[in-house]
Amino acid sequence: MLDETGYGRLNFILAITLPTNPRFNIESTQLHVLAHITQAKGAIGDASTRLVSYTKMGRSFVLNITSIECAVGRVETRAKKPNGEWVTVDQSEGLCQTAFHQEEQEFEEDG
């Protein structure tokens, strides 16, 4: 697993339940909570310590929601670039971090 800071837009959260399936080695029903994110292209660095800006969105991807450590904001500005840019507002340094904890749940089998 890589420990990396990245910025993007959270598009939606998806919760799926995988039923038992010996063919795929799923021995018990499993709940997975996933995040669909679009990358902020060119937003590199730690926005809690310096300005991090970007002008375009990059690729979209899906990851486990527990990979998200912090939710930040963004502000559109036209101060440096005439066509505008987005600046990430990250006030997380020294604050509580976002935590997603999945509770164990029991599922009833259909049928």
Rosetta constraint file for C-alpha pairs under 8 A:
AtomPair CA 5 CA 45 HARMONIC 7.24 0.50
AtomPair CA 5 CA 46 HARMONIC 7.00 0.50
AtomPair CA 6 CA 39 HARMONIC 7.81 0.50
AtomPair CA 6 CA 43 HARMONIC 7.31 0.50
AtomPair CA 6 CA 44 HARMONIC 7.00 0.50
AtomPair CA 6 CA 45 HARMONIC 7.90 0.50
AtomPair CA 7 CA 39 HARMONIC 6.25 0.50
AtomPair CA 7 CA 40 HARMONIC 5.53 0.50
AtomPair CA 7 CA 43 HARMONIC 6.32 0.50
AtomPair CA 7 CA 44 HARMONIC 7.87 0.50
AtomPair CA 8 CA 37 HARMONIC 6.21 0.50
AtomPair CA 8 CA 38 HARMONIC 5.32 0.50
AtomPair CA 8 CA 39 HARMONIC 4.19 0.50
AtomPair CA 8 CA 40 HARMONIC 4.48 0.50
AtomPair CA 8 CA 57 HARMONIC 7.80 0.50
AtomPair CA 9 CA 37 HARMONIC 5.50 0.50
AtomPair CA 9 CA 38 HARMONIC 5.18 0.50
AtomPair CA 9 CA 39 HARMONIC 6.53 0.50
AtomPair CA 9 CA 40 HARMONIC 7.02 0.50
AtomPair CA 10 CA 35 HARMONIC 6.94 0.50
AtomPair CA 10 CA 36 HARMONIC 6.14 0.50
AtomPair CA 10 CA 37 HARMONIC 4.62 0.50
AtomPair CA 10 CA 38 HARMONIC 6.69 0.50
AtomPair CA 11 CA 35 HARMONIC 7.64 0.50
AtomPair CA 11 CA 36 HARMONIC 5.54 0.50
AtomPair CA 11 CA 37 HARMONIC 5.54 0.50
AtomPair CA 11 CA 38 HARMONIC 7.02 0.50
AtomPair CA 12 CA 35 HARMONIC 6.15 0.50
AtomPair CA 12 CA 36 HARMONIC 5.46 0.50
AtomPair CA 12 CA 37 HARMONIC 7.47 0.50
AtomPair CA 13 CA 33 HARMONIC 7.08 0.50
AtomPair CA 13 CA 34 HARMONIC 5.76 0.50
AtomPair CA 13 CA 35 HARMONIC 4.65 0.50
AtomPair CA 13 CA 36 HARMONIC 6.25 0.50
AtomPair CA 13 CA 65 HARMONIC 7.95 0.50
AtomPair CA 14 CA 33 HARMONIC 5.75 0.50
AtomPair CA 14 CA 34 HARMONIC 5.09 0.50
AtomPair CA 14 CA 35 HARMONIC 6.27 0.50
AtomPair CA 14 CA 36 HARMONIC 7.64 0.50
AtomPair CA 15 CA 31 HARMONIC 6.99 0.50
AtomPair CA 15 CA 32 HARMONIC 5.71 0.50
AtomPair CA 15 CA 33 HARMONIC 4.36 0.50
AtomPair CA 15 CA 34 HARMONIC 6.20 0.50
AtomPair CA 16 CA 31 HARMONIC 5.82 0.50
AtomPair CA 16 CA 32 HARMONIC 5.34 0.50
AtomPair CA 16 CA 33 HARMONIC 6.47 0.50
AtomPair CA 17 CA 29 HARMONIC 6.83 0.50
AtomPair CA 17 CA 30 HARMONIC 5.54 0.50
AtomPair CA 17 CA 31 HARMONIC 4.44 0.50
AtomPair CA 17 CA 32 HARMONIC 6.24 0.50
AtomPair CA 18 CA 26 HARMONIC 7.96 0.50
AtomPair CA 18 CA 29 HARMONIC 5.63 0.50
AtomPair CA 18 CA 30 HARMONIC 5.15 0.50
AtomPair CA 18 CA 31 HARMONIC 6.40 0.50
AtomPair CA 18 CA 32 HARMONIC 7.74 0.50
AtomPair CA 19 CA 26 HARMONIC 7.39 0.50
AtomPair CA 19 CA 28 HARMONIC 6.91 0.50
AtomPair CA 19 CA 29 HARMONIC 4.54 0.50
AtomPair CA 19 CA 30 HARMONIC 6.65 0.50
AtomPair CA 20 CA 26 HARMONIC 5.06 0.50
AtomPair CA 20 CA 27 HARMONIC 5.32 0.50
AtomPair CA 20 CA 28 HARMONIC 4.94 0.50
AtomPair CA 20 CA 29 HARMONIC 5.07 0.50
AtomPair CA 20 CA 30 HARMONIC 7.89 0.50
AtomPair CA 21 CA 25 HARMONIC 6.22 0.50
AtomPair CA 21 CA 26 HARMONIC 4.93 0.50
AtomPair CA 21 CA 27 HARMONIC 6.44 0.50
AtomPair CA 21 CA 28 HARMONIC 7.95 0.50
AtomPair CA 22 CA 26 HARMONIC 5.71 0.50
AtomPair CA 22 CA 27 HARMONIC 6.33 0.50
AtomPair CA 26 CA 30 HARMONIC 7.99 0.50
AtomPair CA 29 CA 107 HARMONIC 6.70 0.50
AtomPair CA 32 CA 64 HARMONIC 7.54 0.50
AtomPair CA 33 CA 64 HARMONIC 6.23 0.50
AtomPair CA 33 CA 65 HARMONIC 5.87 0.50
AtomPair CA 34 CA 62 HARMONIC 6.50 0.50
AtomPair CA 34 CA 63 HARMONIC 5.58 0.50
AtomPair CA 34 CA 64 HARMONIC 4.58 0.50
AtomPair CA 34 CA 65 HARMONIC 4.99 0.50
AtomPair CA 35 CA 62 HARMONIC 5.53 0.50
AtomPair CA 35 CA 63 HARMONIC 5.49 0.50
AtomPair CA 35 CA 64 HARMONIC 6.15 0.50
AtomPair CA 35 CA 65 HARMONIC 5.27 0.50
AtomPair CA 36 CA 60 HARMONIC 7.04 0.50
AtomPair CA 36 CA 61 HARMONIC 5.82 0.50
AtomPair CA 36 CA 62 HARMONIC 4.54 0.50
AtomPair CA 36 CA 63 HARMONIC 6.83 0.50
AtomPair CA 37 CA 60 HARMONIC 5.51 0.50
AtomPair CA 37 CA 61 HARMONIC 5.52 0.50
AtomPair CA 37 CA 62 HARMONIC 6.24 0.50
AtomPair CA 37 CA 63 HARMONIC 7.97 0.50
AtomPair CA 38 CA 57 HARMONIC 6.60 0.50
AtomPair CA 38 CA 58 HARMONIC 6.26 0.50
AtomPair CA 38 CA 59 HARMONIC 5.71 0.50
AtomPair CA 38 CA 60 HARMONIC 4.11 0.50
AtomPair CA 38 CA 61 HARMONIC 6.46 0.50
AtomPair CA 39 CA 57 HARMONIC 5.75 0.50
AtomPair CA 39 CA 58 HARMONIC 4.84 0.50
AtomPair CA 39 CA 59 HARMONIC 5.63 0.50
AtomPair CA 39 CA 60 HARMONIC 6.14 0.50
AtomPair CA 39 CA 61 HARMONIC 7.97 0.50
AtomPair CA 40 CA 54 HARMONIC 6.50 0.50
AtomPair CA 40 CA 56 HARMONIC 6.47 0.50
AtomPair CA 40 CA 57 HARMONIC 4.72 0.50
AtomPair CA 40 CA 58 HARMONIC 5.83 0.50
AtomPair CA 41 CA 54 HARMONIC 6.23 0.50
AtomPair CA 41 CA 55 HARMONIC 7.30 0.50
AtomPair CA 41 CA 56 HARMONIC 5.50 0.50
AtomPair CA 41 CA 57 HARMONIC 5.04 0.50
AtomPair CA 41 CA 58 HARMONIC 4.81 0.50
AtomPair CA 42 CA 53 HARMONIC 7.44 0.50
AtomPair CA 42 CA 54 HARMONIC 5.46 0.50
AtomPair CA 42 CA 55 HARMONIC 7.74 0.50
AtomPair CA 42 CA 56 HARMONIC 7.70 0.50
AtomPair CA 43 CA 52 HARMONIC 5.74 0.50
AtomPair CA 43 CA 53 HARMONIC 5.57 0.50
AtomPair CA 43 CA 54 HARMONIC 5.26 0.50
AtomPair CA 44 CA 52 HARMONIC 6.51 0.50
AtomPair CA 45 CA 50 HARMONIC 7.85 0.50
AtomPair CA 45 CA 52 HARMONIC 6.43 0.50
AtomPair CA 46 CA 50 HARMONIC 6.47 0.50
AtomPair CA 46 CA 52 HARMONIC 7.15 0.50
AtomPair CA 47 CA 51 HARMONIC 5.57 0.50
AtomPair CA 47 CA 52 HARMONIC 5.31 0.50
AtomPair CA 47 CA 88 HARMONIC 6.25 0.50
AtomPair CA 47 CA 89 HARMONIC 6.63 0.50
AtomPair CA 47 CA 90 HARMONIC 5.43 0.50
AtomPair CA 48 CA 89 HARMONIC 7.46 0.50
AtomPair CA 48 CA 90 HARMONIC 4.83 0.50
AtomPair CA 48 CA 91 HARMONIC 5.80 0.50
AtomPair CA 48 CA 92 HARMONIC 6.51 0.50
AtomPair CA 48 CA 93 HARMONIC 5.89 0.50
AtomPair CA 51 CA 87 HARMONIC 6.73 0.50
AtomPair CA 51 CA 88 HARMONIC 6.99 0.50
AtomPair CA 52 CA 87 HARMONIC 5.76 0.50
AtomPair CA 52 CA 88 HARMONIC 5.68 0.50
AtomPair CA 53 CA 85 HARMONIC 6.57 0.50
AtomPair CA 53 CA 86 HARMONIC 5.42 0.50
AtomPair CA 53 CA 87 HARMONIC 4.27 0.50
AtomPair CA 53 CA 88 HARMONIC 6.14 0.50
AtomPair CA 54 CA 85 HARMONIC 5.71 0.50
AtomPair CA 54 CA 86 HARMONIC 5.39 0.50
AtomPair CA 54 CA 87 HARMONIC 6.66 0.50
AtomPair CA 55 CA 84 HARMONIC 7.07 0.50
AtomPair CA 55 CA 85 HARMONIC 4.64 0.50
AtomPair CA 55 CA 86 HARMONIC 6.04 0.50
AtomPair CA 63 CA 67 HARMONIC 7.04 0.50
AtomPair CA 64 CA 68 HARMONIC 7.92 0.50
AtomPair CA 65 CA 100 HARMONIC 7.02 0.50
AtomPair CA 66 CA 99 HARMONIC 7.39 0.50
AtomPair CA 66 CA 100 HARMONIC 5.66 0.50
AtomPair CA 66 CA 101 HARMONIC 7.42 0.50
AtomPair CA 68 CA 98 HARMONIC 7.51 0.50
AtomPair CA 68 CA 99 HARMONIC 7.99 0.50
AtomPair CA 69 CA 97 HARMONIC 6.18 0.50
AtomPair CA 69 CA 98 HARMONIC 5.37 0.50
AtomPair CA 69 CA 99 HARMONIC 6.66 0.50
AtomPair CA 70 CA 92 HARMONIC 7.16 0.50
AtomPair CA 70 CA 97 HARMONIC 5.70 0.50
AtomPair CA 70 CA 98 HARMONIC 4.95 0.50
AtomPair CA 71 CA 98 HARMONIC 6.88 0.50
AtomPair CA 72 CA 88 HARMONIC 7.15 0.50
AtomPair CA 72 CA 89 HARMONIC 6.00 0.50
AtomPair CA 72 CA 90 HARMONIC 5.10 0.50
AtomPair CA 72 CA 91 HARMONIC 7.30 0.50
AtomPair CA 72 CA 92 HARMONIC 7.69 0.50
AtomPair CA 73 CA 88 HARMONIC 5.94 0.50
AtomPair CA 73 CA 89 HARMONIC 4.95 0.50
AtomPair CA 73 CA 90 HARMONIC 6.55 0.50
AtomPair CA 74 CA 86 HARMONIC 6.23 0.50
AtomPair CA 74 CA 87 HARMONIC 5.50 0.50
AtomPair CA 74 CA 88 HARMONIC 4.43 0.50
AtomPair CA 74 CA 89 HARMONIC 5.29 0.50
AtomPair CA 75 CA 86 HARMONIC 5.52 0.50
AtomPair CA 75 CA 87 HARMONIC 5.33 0.50
AtomPair CA 75 CA 88 HARMONIC 6.58 0.50
AtomPair CA 75 CA 89 HARMONIC 7.14 0.50
AtomPair CA 76 CA 84 HARMONIC 6.78 0.50
AtomPair CA 76 CA 85 HARMONIC 5.75 0.50
AtomPair CA 76 CA 86 HARMONIC 4.46 0.50
AtomPair CA 76 CA 87 HARMONIC 6.36 0.50
AtomPair CA 77 CA 84 HARMONIC 5.50 0.50
AtomPair CA 77 CA 85 HARMONIC 5.55 0.50
AtomPair CA 77 CA 86 HARMONIC 6.15 0.50
AtomPair CA 77 CA 87 HARMONIC 7.21 0.50
AtomPair CA 78 CA 82 HARMONIC 5.59 0.50
AtomPair CA 78 CA 83 HARMONIC 6.60 0.50
AtomPair CA 78 CA 84 HARMONIC 4.23 0.50
AtomPair CA 78 CA 85 HARMONIC 6.37 0.50
AtomPair CA 79 CA 84 HARMONIC 7.45 0.50
AtomPair CA 80 CA 84 HARMONIC 7.53 0.50
AtomPair CA 81 CA 85 HARMONIC 6.61 0.50
AtomPair CA 91 CA 95 HARMONIC 7.57 0.50
AtomPair CA 92 CA 96 HARMONIC 7.07 0.50
AtomPair CA 92 CA 97 HARMONIC 6.94 0.50
